[in-house]
Amino acid sequence: MKALKIPLTPEARAALSFQRYDAPPEIAGVRFTPLRKHRALEGAFMEYLRLTGGKVEGFDTPFEVRQVSVSWAAPGRINAFHVHPKEVQDEVWCVVEGTLLVWLVDVREGSSTRGVRRRYVLSGEEPGLLYIPSGVAHGYRAGPEGAVLLYAMNNQFNPEDPNEGRLPWDFFGAELWEEDRG
């Protein structure tokens, strides 16, 4: 650390830390694309997905939509962690109202980014598409106003044999979900 030019008390100096602005780590196969929300006095309009030739425009991975779902998250709700290990089930998420703090963790054996954790803040104010490939554990915490999550999957939910593996909410560390009080 660079020497301080401003003398601080020993207590303040011992507790001092500095915010870092490094680029967040990438997870192989994960994509984020901002969407355009067209606003006017009478309301707003936004395209969610444009599909051409079995692909979501803007993504380089084939993605045949098999199911579209909506999830309403209560304020402060932690819904984590999920992974889809039985069958391929990639997902495309978009928050249309409220805010979600999303954590992704690569748990794919043999992945070049195995163990990498990455956070995203998805918001209805500045919507975007978040592509989550199979084998990437995912979870969220809803903001103070809750959130509405619209998501598409390339596999259908099967209640007879659910493909929704659960890991404990704090499996990757409870600190992921702590409030930023800095």
Sine and cosine of phi, psi and omega as CSV:
sin_phi,cos_phi,sin_psi,cos_psi,sin_omega,cos_omega
0.00,0.00,0.61,-0.79,0.04,-1.00
-0.91,0.42,0.60,-0.80,0.02,-1.00
-0.87,0.49,0.60,-0.80,0.01,-1.00
-0.99,0.12,0.74,-0.67,0.05,-1.00
-1.00,0.01,-0.29,0.96,0.01,-1.00
-0.96,-0.29,0.89,-0.46,0.01,-1.00
-0.93,0.38,0.72,-0.69,0.03,-1.00
-0.87,-0.49,0.33,-0.94,0.08,-1.00
-0.90,0.44,0.44,-0.90,0.03,-1.00
-0.84,0.54,-0.60,0.80,0.00,-1.00
-0.91,0.41,-0.71,0.71,0.01,-1.00
-0.92,0.40,-0.66,0.75,0.01,-1.00
-0.88,0.48,-0.66,0.75,-0.02,-1.00
-0.92,0.39,-0.53,0.85,-0.04,-1.00
-1.00,-0.02,-0.15,0.99,-0.12,-0.99
-0.93,0.36,0.70,-0.71,0.16,-0.99
-0.66,-0.75,0.25,-0.97,-0.02,-1.00
-0.83,-0.55,0.69,-0.73,0.07,-1.00
-0.89,0.46,0.62,-0.79,0.05,-1.00
-0.94,-0.35,0.51,-0.86,-0.03,-1.00
-0.81,-0.58,0.59,0.81,0.04,-1.00
-0.92,0.39,0.44,-0.90,0.09,-1.00
-0.90,0.44,0.65,-0.76,0.01,-1.00
-0.92,0.39,0.45,-0.89,-0.01,-1.00
-0.94,0.34,0.51,-0.86,0.06,-1.00
-1.00,0.00,0.48,-0.88,0.16,-0.99
-0.88,-0.48,0.80,-0.59,-0.05,-1.00
-0.80,0.60,0.79,-0.62,0.06,-1.00
1.00,0.02,-0.30,0.95,0.01,-1.00
-0.98,0.20,0.67,-0.74,0.02,-1.00
-0.73,-0.69,0.56,-0.83,0.13,-0.99
-0.74,-0.67,0.77,-0.64,0.02,-1.00
-0.75,-0.66,0.87,-0.49,0.08,-1.00
-0.90,0.45,0.54,-0.84,0.07,-1.00
-0.96,-0.29,0.34,-0.94,0.05,-1.00
-0.99,-0.17,0.85,-0.53,0.06,-1.00
-0.97,-0.24,0.90,-0.43,-0.02,-1.00
-1.00,0.00,0.90,-0.43,-0.08,-1.00
-0.95,-0.32,0.56,-0.83,0.06,-1.00
-0.51,-0.86,0.14,-0.99,0.01,-1.00
-0.87,0.50,-0.56,0.83,-0.06,-1.00
-1.00,0.05,0.00,1.00,0.02,-1.00
0.58,-0.82,-0.43,-0.90,-0.04,-1.00
-0.55,-0.83,0.36,-0.93,0.05,-1.00
-0.65,-0.76,0.60,-0.80,0.04,-1.00
-0.49,-0.87,0.69,-0.72,0.17,-0.99
-0.99,0.16,0.70,-0.71,0.01,-1.00
-1.00,0.00,-0.87,0.50,0.00,-1.00
-0.74,-0.68,0.68,-0.73,0.22,-0.98
-0.92,-0.40,0.86,-0.51,-0.06,-1.00
-0.92,-0.38,0.79,-0.61,0.03,-1.00
-0.66,-0.75,0.83,-0.55,0.07,-1.00
0.84,0.53,0.61,0.80,0.03,-1.00
0.97,0.24,0.30,0.95,0.04,-1.00
-0.75,-0.66,0.51,-0.86,0.16,-0.99
-0.99,0.16,0.82,-0.57,0.02,-1.00
-0.83,0.55,0.73,-0.68,-0.02,-1.00
0.99,-0.15,-0.26,0.97,0.04,-1.00
-0.93,-0.36,0.58,-0.82,-0.02,-1.00
-1.00,-0.05,0.06,1.00,-0.07,-1.00
-0.97,-0.25,0.71,-0.71,0.11,-0.99
-0.85,0.53,0.62,-0.78,-0.03,-1.00
-0.42,-0.91,0.98,-0.19,0.07,-1.00
-1.00,-0.05,0.90,-0.44,-0.02,-1.00
-0.93,0.36,0.83,-0.56,0.02,-1.00
-0.91,-0.41,-0.34,0.94,0.01,-1.00
-0.36,-0.93,0.60,-0.80,0.11,-0.99
-0.82,-0.57,0.76,-0.65,-0.05,-1.00
-0.75,-0.66,0.29,-0.96,0.06,-1.00
-0.79,-0.61,0.68,-0.73,0.04,-1.00
-0.81,-0.59,0.75,-0.66,0.06,-1.00
-0.97,-0.24,0.88,-0.48,-0.03,-1.00
-0.97,-0.23,0.80,-0.60,0.05,-1.00
-0.93,0.37,0.46,-0.89,0.00,-1.00
-0.78,0.63,0.77,-0.64,0.06,-1.00
0.98,0.22,-0.05,1.00,-0.05,-1.00
-0.88,0.48,0.76,-0.65,0.16,-0.99
-0.98,-0.21,0.85,-0.53,0.02,-1.00
-0.83,-0.55,1.00,-0.01,-0.11,-0.99
-0.39,-0.92,0.30,-0.95,-0.35,0.94
-0.98,-0.18,0.52,-0.86,0.01,-1.00
-0.84,-0.55,0.51,-0.86,0.11,-0.99
-0.50,-0.87,0.52,-0.85,-0.07,-1.00
-0.91,-0.42,1.00,0.03,-0.13,-0.99
-1.00,-0.08,-0.27,0.96,-0.09,-1.00
-0.98,0.21,-0.65,0.76,-0.04,-1.00
-0.66,-0.75,0.36,-0.93,0.10,-0.99
-0.89,0.46,0.82,-0.58,0.11,-0.99
-0.56,-0.83,1.00,0.01,0.09,-1.00
-1.00,0.09,0.45,-0.90,-0.03,-1.00
-0.73,-0.69,0.49,-0.87,0.13,-0.99
-0.85,-0.53,0.90,-0.43,-0.06,-1.00
-0.98,-0.21,0.53,-0.85,0.12,-0.99
-0.48,-0.88,0.85,-0.52,0.09,-1.00
-1.00,0.09,0.82,-0.57,-0.03,-1.00
-0.97,-0.25,-0.24,0.97,0.06,-1.00
-0.44,-0.90,0.67,-0.75,0.00,-1.00
0.99,0.16,-0.36,-0.93,-0.08,-1.00
-0.60,-0.80,0.62,-0.78,0.12,-0.99
-0.81,-0.58,0.71,-0.70,0.24,-0.97
-1.00,-0.01,0.90,-0.45,-0.08,-1.00
-0.93,-0.36,0.72,-0.69,0.13,-0.99
-0.90,-0.44,0.73,-0.68,0.10,-1.00
-0.88,-0.47,0.65,-0.76,0.05,-1.00
-0.68,-0.73,0.81,-0.59,0.00,-1.00
-0.98,0.20,0.93,-0.37,0.02,-1.00
-0.91,-0.41,0.34,0.94,0.00,-1.00
-0.98,0.17,0.84,-0.55,0.06,-1.00
-0.88,0.47,0.75,-0.66,0.04,-1.00
0.99,0.10,-0.04,1.00,0.01,-1.00
-0.94,0.33,0.59,-0.81,0.04,-1.00
-0.92,0.40,-0.30,0.95,0.01,-1.00
-0.89,-0.45,0.42,0.91,0.00,-1.00
-0.79,0.61,0.75,-0.66,0.03,-1.00
1.00,0.06,-0.17,0.99,-0.01,-1.00
-0.94,0.33,0.73,-0.69,0.06,-1.00
-0.95,-0.33,0.65,-0.76,0.01,-1.00
-0.58,-0.82,0.70,-0.72,0.03,-1.00
-0.95,-0.30,0.49,-0.87,0.09,-1.00
-0.71,-0.70,0.53,-0.85,0.17,-0.98
-0.93,-0.37,0.92,-0.40,0.01,-1.00
-0.98,-0.22,0.72,-0.69,-0.13,-0.99
-0.64,-0.76,0.62,-0.78,0.11,-0.99
-0.93,0.38,-0.37,0.93,0.04,-1.00
-0.95,0.32,-0.64,0.77,0.03,-1.00
-0.77,-0.64,0.97,0.26,-0.12,-0.99
-0.93,0.38,0.41,-0.91,0.07,-1.00
-0.37,-0.93,0.25,-0.97,0.05,-1.00
-0.99,-0.16,0.78,-0.63,0.06,-1.00
-0.90,-0.43,0.91,-0.41,0.00,-1.00
-1.00,-0.05,0.84,-0.54,-0.04,-1.00
-0.89,-0.46,0.94,-0.34,0.01,-1.00
-0.97,0.23,0.38,-0.93,0.05,-1.00
-0.81,0.58,0.62,-0.79,0.02,-1.00
1.00,0.02,-0.06,1.00,0.10,-1.00
-0.98,-0.20,0.92,-0.39,0.01,-1.00
-0.92,0.40,0.62,-0.78,-0.06,-1.00
-0.62,-0.79,0.53,-0.85,0.04,-1.00
-0.29,-0.96,0.22,-0.98,-0.02,-1.00
-0.56,-0.83,0.31,-0.95,0.21,-0.98
-0.82,-0.57,0.81,-0.59,0.00,-1.00
-0.97,0.24,0.54,-0.84,0.04,-1.00
-0.95,0.30,-0.03,-1.00,-0.09,-1.00
-0.90,0.44,-0.33,0.94,0.02,-1.00
-0.97,-0.22,0.10,0.99,-0.06,-1.00
0.98,0.19,-0.19,-0.98,-0.02,-1.00
-0.30,-0.95,0.41,-0.91,0.14,-0.99
-0.89,-0.46,0.87,-0.49,-0.03,-1.00
-0.95,-0.32,0.85,-0.53,0.10,-1.00
-0.97,-0.22,0.80,-0.60,-0.01,-1.00
-0.61,-0.79,0.55,-0.84,0.03,-1.00
-0.92,-0.40,0.54,-0.84,-0.01,-1.00
-0.77,-0.64,0.46,-0.89,0.06,-1.00
-0.99,-0.14,0.35,0.94,0.12,-0.99
-0.52,-0.85,0.48,-0.88,0.00,-1.00
-1.00,-0.07,0.56,-0.83,0.07,-1.00
-0.91,0.41,0.74,-0.67,0.01,-1.00
-0.89,-0.45,0.97,-0.23,-0.03,-1.00
-0.91,0.42,-0.35,0.94,0.03,-1.00
-0.96,0.27,-0.49,0.87,-0.03,-1.00
-0.53,-0.85,0.96,0.29,-0.08,-1.00
-0.85,0.53,0.65,-0.76,0.03,-1.00
-0.97,-0.25,0.57,0.82,-0.03,-1.00
-0.91,-0.41,1.00,0.02,0.06,-1.00
-0.97,0.25,0.62,-0.78,-0.03,-1.00
-0.91,-0.41,0.69,-0.72,0.18,-0.98
-0.91,-0.42,0.50,-0.87,0.01,-1.00
-0.83,0.55,0.53,-0.85,-0.05,-1.00
-0.83,0.56,-0.48,0.88,-0.04,-1.00
-0.95,-0.31,0.33,0.94,-0.05,-1.00
-0.83,0.56,-0.59,0.80,-0.02,-1.00
-0.98,-0.19,0.14,0.99,0.02,-1.00
0.88,-0.47,0.81,-0.59,0.02,-1.00
-0.90,0.44,-0.42,0.91,-0.03,-1.00
-0.89,0.45,-0.34,0.94,0.04,-1.00
-0.86,0.51,-0.52,0.85,-0.11,-0.99
-0.99,-0.17,0.00,1.00,-0.01,-1.00
-0.93,0.37,0.51,-0.86,0.07,-1.00
-0.93,0.38,0.57,-0.82,0.09,-1.00
-0.99,0.13,0.95,-0.32,-0.03,-1.00
-0.96,-0.30,0.34,0.94,-0.08,-1.00
-1.00,0.08,0.00,0.00,0.00,0.00
